[in-house]
Amino acid sequence: MDIAEVARRSGVAASTLRYYERRGLIAPLEREGAGRRRYPPGVMNQLALIALGQAAGLSLDEIRTMVLPNGEASVDRGLLAAKAEAIDAQVLRLRAVSRGLRHAAACPAPSHAQCPTFQRLLKAAAAGALDLQREGGAAPPAEQARRARKARQARPKPPAA
């Protein structure tokens, strides 16, 4: 498939496909004719893996480590488990915030200053327990990298041919 066909089928802009190439996430076949980029049929699966990784909050560098040179996926289970834990923690914090906001919106107290539930929510926010922006819902990049290295080292090595 040429670059225009991949862009049409995937909904990914041609400029983004070229960017993914530069980042080592996808690779074209040898150029033919007028030098147009052509991609193997498996590129659609690679683009789906990229989209899934981005939806999960993985960086392009993290996603690149899960794509083998031949385009096959090599999913880093340790990194995925760490990301799932971070997402679960973020969901818990968001649920707590949502419950607090819903309570504050319907609270019968004459003032939010007199509402114990709202005051607990304010204290949690002041203590940074609800700071989703700062945390990004994940461990710091260095910690994520450490976990990913540890998971790769724990993975069994394929037998030598």
CYANA upper distance limits for C-alpha pairs under 8 A (distance plus 0.5 A):
  1 MET  CA      5 GLU  CA      6.39
  1 MET  CA      6 VAL  CA      6.82
  1 MET  CA     38 ARG  CA      5.82
  1 MET  CA     39 TYR  CA      5.85
  1 MET  CA     40 PRO  CA      7.13
  1 MET  CA     41 PRO  CA      7.45
  2 ASP  CA      6 VAL  CA      6.87
  2 ASP  CA     36 ARG  CA      7.29
  2 ASP  CA     37 ARG  CA      6.18
  2 ASP  CA     38 ARG  CA      4.65
  2 ASP  CA     39 TYR  CA      6.62
  3 ILE  CA      7 ALA  CA      6.57
  3 ILE  CA     14 ALA  CA      6.86
  3 ILE  CA     17 LEU  CA      8.25
  3 ILE  CA     36 ARG  CA      7.79
  3 ILE  CA     37 ARG  CA      6.10
  3 ILE  CA     38 ARG  CA      6.42
  3 ILE  CA     39 TYR  CA      7.53
  4 ALA  CA      8 ARG  CA      6.60
  4 ALA  CA     14 ALA  CA      7.23
  5 GLU  CA      9 ARG  CA      6.54
  6 VAL  CA     10 SER  CA      6.33
  6 VAL  CA     11 GLY  CA      8.43
  6 VAL  CA     12 VAL  CA      8.20
  6 VAL  CA     39 TYR  CA      8.23
  6 VAL  CA     44 MET  CA      7.97
  7 ALA  CA     11 GLY  CA      5.90
  7 ALA  CA     12 VAL  CA      5.48
  7 ALA  CA     13 ALA  CA      5.89
  7 ALA  CA     14 ALA  CA      6.08
  7 ALA  CA     17 LEU  CA      8.12
  8 ARG  CA     12 VAL  CA      7.85
 10 SER  CA     44 MET  CA      7.38
 10 SER  CA     47 LEU  CA      8.05
 12 VAL  CA     16 THR  CA      6.93
 12 VAL  CA     17 LEU  CA      7.33
 13 ALA  CA     17 LEU  CA      6.91
 14 ALA  CA     18 ARG  CA      6.79
 15 SER  CA     19 TYR  CA      6.70
 16 THR  CA     20 TYR  CA      6.59
 17 LEU  CA     21 GLU  CA      6.75
 17 LEU  CA     26 ILE  CA      8.32
 18 ARG  CA     22 ARG  CA      6.87
 19 TYR  CA     23 ARG  CA      6.78
 20 TYR  CA     24 GLY  CA      6.72
 20 TYR  CA     25 LEU  CA      5.68
 20 TYR  CA     26 ILE  CA      6.45
 21 GLU  CA     25 LEU  CA      6.30
 21 GLU  CA     26 ILE  CA      5.55
 21 GLU  CA     27 ALA  CA      6.17
 21 GLU  CA     28 PRO  CA      8.18
 23 ARG  CA     60 LEU  CA      8.34
 23 ARG  CA     61 ASP  CA      8.48
 23 ARG  CA     64 ARG  CA      8.31
 24 GLY  CA     64 ARG  CA      7.16
 25 LEU  CA     46 GLN  CA      8.25
 25 LEU  CA     60 LEU  CA      8.42
 25 LEU  CA     63 ILE  CA      8.17
 25 LEU  CA     64 ARG  CA      5.83
 25 LEU  CA     67 VAL  CA      7.23
 26 ILE  CA     43 VAL  CA      7.36
 26 ILE  CA     46 GLN  CA      7.47
 26 ILE  CA     71 GLY  CA      7.46
 27 ALA  CA     39 TYR  CA      7.57
 27 ALA  CA     71 GLY  CA      8.24
 28 PRO  CA     37 ARG  CA      6.59
 28 PRO  CA     38 ARG  CA      5.98
 28 PRO  CA     39 TYR  CA      5.04
 28 PRO  CA     40 PRO  CA      7.45
 29 LEU  CA     37 ARG  CA      7.67
 29 LEU  CA     38 ARG  CA      5.99
 29 LEU  CA     39 TYR  CA      5.88
 29 LEU  CA     40 PRO  CA      7.01
 30 GLU  CA     37 ARG  CA      8.06
 30 GLU  CA     38 ARG  CA      7.63
 31 ARG  CA     35 GLY  CA      5.46
 31 ARG  CA     36 ARG  CA      6.30
 31 ARG  CA     37 ARG  CA      5.94
 31 ARG  CA     38 ARG  CA      6.80
 32 GLU  CA     36 ARG  CA      6.87
 32 GLU  CA     37 ARG  CA      8.08
 32 GLU  CA     38 ARG  CA      8.18
 39 TYR  CA     43 VAL  CA      6.86
 42 GLY  CA     46 GLN  CA      7.04
 42 GLY  CA     71 GLY  CA      7.58
 43 VAL  CA     47 LEU  CA      6.63
 43 VAL  CA     71 GLY  CA      7.90
 44 MET  CA     48 ALA  CA      6.72
 45 ASN  CA     49 LEU  CA      6.69
 46 GLN  CA     50 ILE  CA      6.73
 46 GLN  CA     67 VAL  CA      8.18
 46 GLN  CA     71 GLY  CA      7.27
 46 GLN  CA     72 GLU  CA      8.22
 46 GLN  CA     73 ALA  CA      8.11
 47 LEU  CA     51 ALA  CA      6.64
 48 ALA  CA     52 LEU  CA      6.60
 49 LEU  CA     53 GLY  CA      6.54
 49 LEU  CA     63 ILE  CA      8.46
 49 LEU  CA     73 ALA  CA      8.41
 50 ILE  CA     54 GLN  CA      6.62
 50 ILE  CA     60 LEU  CA      8.19
 50 ILE  CA     63 ILE  CA      6.96
 51 ALA  CA     55 ALA  CA      6.61
 52 LEU  CA     56 ALA  CA      6.76
 53 GLY  CA     57 GLY  CA      6.88
 53 GLY  CA     58 LEU  CA      5.72
 53 GLY  CA     59 SER  CA      8.11
 53 GLY  CA     63 ILE  CA      6.71
 54 GLN  CA     58 LEU  CA      5.70
 54 GLN  CA     59 SER  CA      7.17
 54 GLN  CA     60 LEU  CA      8.03
 56 ALA  CA     83 LYS  CA      7.91
 57 GLY  CA     83 LYS  CA      8.28
 58 LEU  CA     62 GLU  CA      6.47
 58 LEU  CA     63 ILE  CA      6.96
 58 LEU  CA     83 LYS  CA      8.34
 59 SER  CA     63 ILE  CA      6.76
 60 LEU  CA     64 ARG  CA      6.46
 61 ASP  CA     65 THR  CA      7.09
 62 GLU  CA     66 MET  CA      7.60
 63 ILE  CA     67 VAL  CA      7.49
 65 THR  CA     74 SER  CA      8.28
 65 THR  CA     76 ASP  CA      8.37
 66 MET  CA     73 ALA  CA      6.18
 66 MET  CA     74 SER  CA      5.16
 66 MET  CA     75 VAL  CA      5.48
 66 MET  CA     76 ASP  CA      6.78
 67 VAL  CA     71 GLY  CA      6.27
 67 VAL  CA     72 GLU  CA      6.37
 67 VAL  CA     73 ALA  CA      5.29
 67 VAL  CA     74 SER  CA      6.27
 67 VAL  CA     75 VAL  CA      8.26
 68 LEU  CA     72 GLU  CA      5.80
 68 LEU  CA     73 ALA  CA      6.58
 68 LEU  CA     74 SER  CA      6.85
 75 VAL  CA     80 LEU  CA      8.46
 76 ASP  CA     80 LEU  CA      6.82
 76 ASP  CA    148 ALA  CA      7.69
 76 ASP  CA    151 ALA  CA      7.83
 76 ASP  CA    152 ARG  CA      7.56
 77 ARG  CA     81 ALA  CA      6.53
 77 ARG  CA    151 ALA  CA      7.65
 78 GLY  CA     82 ALA  CA      6.68
 78 GLY  CA    147 ARG  CA      7.22
 78 GLY  CA    148 ALA  CA      6.27
 78 GLY  CA    150 LYS  CA      8.30
 78 GLY  CA    151 ALA  CA      5.28
 78 GLY  CA    152 ARG  CA      7.96
 79 LEU  CA     83 LYS  CA      6.61
 79 LEU  CA    144 GLN  CA      7.59
 79 LEU  CA    147 ARG  CA      7.11
 79 LEU  CA    148 ALA  CA      5.54
 79 LEU  CA    151 ALA  CA      7.75
 80 LEU  CA     84 ALA  CA      6.55
 81 ALA  CA     85 GLU  CA      6.73
 82 ALA  CA     86 ALA  CA      6.82
 82 ALA  CA    144 GLN  CA      7.88
 82 ALA  CA    147 ARG  CA      7.93
 83 LYS  CA     87 ILE  CA      6.67
 83 LYS  CA    138 ALA  CA      7.27
 84 ALA  CA     88 ASP  CA      6.59
 85 GLU  CA     89 ALA  CA      6.71
 86 ALA  CA     90 GLN  CA      6.70
 86 ALA  CA    137 GLY  CA      6.04
 86 ALA  CA    138 ALA  CA      5.28
 86 ALA  CA    139 ALA  CA      7.43
 87 ILE  CA     91 VAL  CA      6.61
 87 ILE  CA    137 GLY  CA      6.59
 87 ILE  CA    138 ALA  CA      7.64
 88 ASP  CA     92 LEU  CA      6.83
 89 ALA  CA     93 ARG  CA      6.89
 89 ALA  CA    137 GLY  CA      7.70
 90 GLN  CA     94 LEU  CA      6.61
 90 GLN  CA    132 LEU  CA      7.78
 90 GLN  CA    137 GLY  CA      5.69
 91 VAL  CA     95 ARG  CA      6.55
 92 LEU  CA     96 ALA  CA      6.79
 93 ARG  CA     97 VAL  CA      6.76
 93 ARG  CA    130 LEU  CA      6.73
 94 LEU  CA     98 SER  CA      6.52
 94 LEU  CA    130 LEU  CA      8.43
 95 ARG  CA     99 ARG  CA      6.60
 96 ALA  CA    100 GLY  CA      6.66
 97 VAL  CA    101 LEU  CA      6.59
 97 VAL  CA    121 LEU  CA      7.88
 97 VAL  CA    130 LEU  CA      8.02
 98 SER  CA    102 ARG  CA      6.56
 99 ARG  CA    103 HIS  CA      6.59
100 GLY  CA    104 ALA  CA      6.60
100 GLY  CA    117 THR  CA      7.38
100 GLY  CA    118 PHE  CA      6.93
100 GLY  CA    121 LEU  CA      6.79
101 LEU  CA    105 ALA  CA      6.58
101 LEU  CA    118 PHE  CA      8.39
102 ARG  CA    106 ALA  CA      6.91
103 HIS  CA    107 CYS  CA      5.97
103 HIS  CA    117 THR  CA      8.05
103 HIS  CA    118 PHE  CA      8.11
104 ALA  CA    112 HIS  CA      7.48
104 ALA  CA    115 CYS  CA      8.47
104 ALA  CA    117 THR  CA      8.23
104 ALA  CA    118 PHE  CA      6.51
107 CYS  CA    112 HIS  CA      8.29
107 CYS  CA    115 CYS  CA      7.91
109 ALA  CA    114 GLN  CA      6.75
109 ALA  CA    115 CYS  CA      6.32
110 PRO  CA    114 GLN  CA      7.58
111 SER  CA    115 CYS  CA      7.34
112 HIS  CA    118 PHE  CA      6.81
112 HIS  CA    119 GLN  CA      8.07
113 ALA  CA    118 PHE  CA      8.06
113 ALA  CA    119 GLN  CA      7.30
114 GLN  CA    119 GLN  CA      8.33
115 CYS  CA    119 GLN  CA      6.71
116 PRO  CA    120 ARG  CA      6.71
117 THR  CA    121 LEU  CA      6.90
118 PHE  CA    122 LEU  CA      6.77
119 GLN  CA    123 LYS  CA      6.73
120 ARG  CA    124 ALA  CA      6.65
121 LEU  CA    125 ALA  CA      6.72
122 LEU  CA    126 ALA  CA      6.58
123 LYS  CA    127 ALA  CA      6.59
124 ALA  CA    128 GLY  CA      6.90
124 ALA  CA    129 ALA  CA      5.79
124 ALA  CA    130 LEU  CA      6.85
125 ALA  CA    129 ALA  CA      6.26
125 ALA  CA    130 LEU  CA      5.61
125 ALA  CA    131 ASP  CA      7.25
131 ASP  CA    135 GLU  CA      6.95
132 LEU  CA    136 GLY  CA      6.05
132 LEU  CA    137 GLY  CA      6.54
133 GLN  CA    137 GLY  CA      8.34
135 GLU  CA    139 ALA  CA      7.74
135 GLU  CA    140 PRO  CA      8.25
139 ALA  CA    143 GLU  CA      6.47
139 ALA  CA    144 GLN  CA      6.51
140 PRO  CA    144 GLN  CA      6.78
141 PRO  CA    145 ALA  CA      6.56
142 ALA  CA    146 ARG  CA      6.66
143 GLU  CA    147 ARG  CA      6.67
144 GLN  CA    148 ALA  CA      6.62
145 ALA  CA    149 ARG  CA      6.64
146 ARG  CA    150 LYS  CA      6.69
147 ARG  CA    151 ALA  CA      6.63
148 ALA  CA    152 ARG  CA      6.66
149 ARG  CA    153 GLN  CA      6.64
150 LYS  CA    154 ALA  CA      6.74
151 ALA  CA    155 ARG  CA      6.84
